[in-house]
Amino acid sequence: MKIAIVDYGAGNLPSVERALRGLGAETERAVEPGQLRAAKAIVLPGVGHFAAFVAGLRERNLTEPLRAAFQAGVPILGICLGLQAMFASSEEAPGDKGLGFFPEEVRALPTNVKSPHIGWNQVRRTQASVLLRGIPDDAYFYFAHSFAAPASAEPTVAACDHGFPFSAVIERGNLRGVQFHPEKSGETGAQVLRNFVESIQ
Amino acid sequence: MTLARRIIPCLDVDAGRVVKGIEFEGLRDMGDPAELGARYNREGADELVVLDISASVQGRATFLETIRRVAEQLNIPLTAGGGIRKMEDGRAVLRAGADKVTVNTAAVERPELISELSQQFGAQAVVLSLDVKRKGDSWEAYTRGGRDATGLDAAEWAAEAVSRGAGEILVTSIDRDGTCSGFDCELTAKIAATVPVPVIASGGASTFEDFLSVYTDGCADAALAASIFHQETRSISALKKFLAERGVPIRLSR
């Protein structure tokens, strides 16, 4: 099954693409609404600013097709900012609306810890997780972010702590998301992507 | 659950080859960047830095090709820099496959460069490379590969860079660089106490104990070294084991 990687004009698309292809998955870069409407699975990668992300989607008319794909049950994996964009809003861009799949607001990491949270950290499973299948509890994942969704958000299946407990992995229905970068997280990250690819077949 | 301290090998690249500066000899060829990058990725490096030490305009295309070739070998983060003068240089480096870009000389000359890169690509993608020499009780920032004194206090400049959107500080002690006398832990502790972003220590690494000191006394979040890893005398995996046994939070590869 071909995976549509949303290309909204920024982001680390090539490394996500390379990682998925390395697992034998077929990918295409989705730049037009029609590609998302036809997609059987979608990856929403992301680095940068929340405002640039939602503007990039809007300018390419990709926001509504993404919402439609969510409604239609198409599997969607959000990575880093791609996970954050699934929430209603972010403190990074007050006034800008996210995709709104979940009602919470993405928050800034507090000032009592180093921000951005950059480096390899562990996660704590709070519910059974498809994406973390086969991965040991003490495994490390590569994070690089200054904002995060609270761990109390309903779809959280694994949390991480940096200033406050935040959502490291979300899973609900056809929606999946990781705050870390699986494409930069060595063999552990490759396993996360493999789990996603296997879950959509 | 702990944020691991990072070990970061650095490839100094000139005309598509990894080189090492040797006193009185000039540059010695240390190998192919993609091959070395692949080896470090396999050995458990937490990140890789690639620096264009020639930083010449003619060499840009070659350097971007090097980044592309190295990035293909990695499933860890890649930082690239050297000669980044403007926003478009940064974009080209990131497009070629780097996750972060380092800035130094051009940022001193025009600090707005940091703000522009940060607004476009996010603070997590912008690293201030800070080359410093000790000056009494403080440190002075240098540019142009350590040749030009700026008159800027290193800690003050680091703080300004962070306020403009730099997400990490890579601090290199020119005094220690290439001396194998250990990291300047006072320097990294000073910078770490000044800025609220991660600090990467560089310059002077020789022994495993040097790394232990820079994470403990030096309060560094990450430590960077070049030649000690290139020569295969000290492997990254052995270093990580050494640190983990001494209680440093380290990501051990499986």
Contacts between the chains, C-beta under 8 A, distances in Angstrom:
chain1	res1	chain2	res2	distance
A	10	B	120	8.0
A	10	B	121	7.5
A	12	B	94	7.9
A	12	B	99	6.4
A	14	B	71	7.6
A	14	B	95	8.0
A	14	B	97	6.0
A	15	B	71	6.9
A	15	B	97	6.6
A	15	B	99	7.6
A	18	B	72	6.9
A	19	B	75	6.7
A	47	B	99	7.7
A	47	B	121	7.1
A	47	B	122	5.7
A	47	B	124	7.0
A	47	B	125	6.6
A	48	B	120	7.3
A	48	B	121	5.6
A	48	B	122	4.4
A	48	B	125	7.6
A	49	B	119	7.0
A	49	B	122	5.9
A	52	B	120	7.7
A	111	B	196	6.8
A	114	B	196	5.8
A	114	B	197	5.8
A	114	B	198	5.6
A	114	B	221	7.1
A	115	B	196	6.4
A	115	B	197	7.0
A	116	B	123	5.5
A	116	B	124	4.4
A	116	B	167	4.6
A	116	B	168	7.6
A	116	B	197	6.7
A	116	B	198	7.5
A	117	B	3	7.3
A	118	B	124	6.0
A	118	B	167	6.7
A	118	B	168	6.2
A	118	B	197	7.9
A	118	B	198	5.1
A	118	B	221	7.7
A	119	B	3	5.2
A	119	B	4	6.2
A	119	B	5	8.0
A	119	B	6	5.5
A	119	B	46	7.3
A	119	B	198	6.8
A	119	B	221	6.6
A	119	B	222	7.1
A	120	B	3	7.2
A	120	B	4	4.4
A	120	B	6	6.9
A	120	B	46	5.9
A	120	B	251	4.5
A	121	B	1	6.8
A	121	B	2	7.3
A	121	B	3	4.9
A	121	B	4	7.0
A	122	B	1	4.6
A	122	B	2	6.9
A	123	B	1	7.3
A	124	B	1	6.0
A	136	B	254	7.7
A	139	B	254	7.8
A	140	B	4	5.9
A	140	B	251	4.1
A	142	B	46	8.0
A	142	B	76	7.0
A	142	B	77	6.1
A	144	B	77	7.2
A	144	B	99	7.2
A	144	B	124	4.1
A	145	B	124	6.3
A	146	B	122	7.7
A	146	B	123	6.0
A	146	B	124	6.8
A	146	B	167	7.6
A	160	B	1	6.7
A	161	B	1	5.7
A	162	B	3	7.0
A	181	B	77	7.6
A	183	B	75	6.9
A	184	B	75	6.7
A	184	B	76	5.9
A	184	B	77	4.9
A	184	B	99	6.7
A	185	B	75	7.3
A	185	B	76	7.9
A	186	B	41	7.9
A	186	B	75	5.3
A	186	B	76	6.0
A	186	B	253	6.9
A	187	B	75	7.4
A	187	B	253	7.7
A	187	B	254	6.8
A	188	B	254	7.8
A	189	B	75	6.5
A	190	B	75	6.4
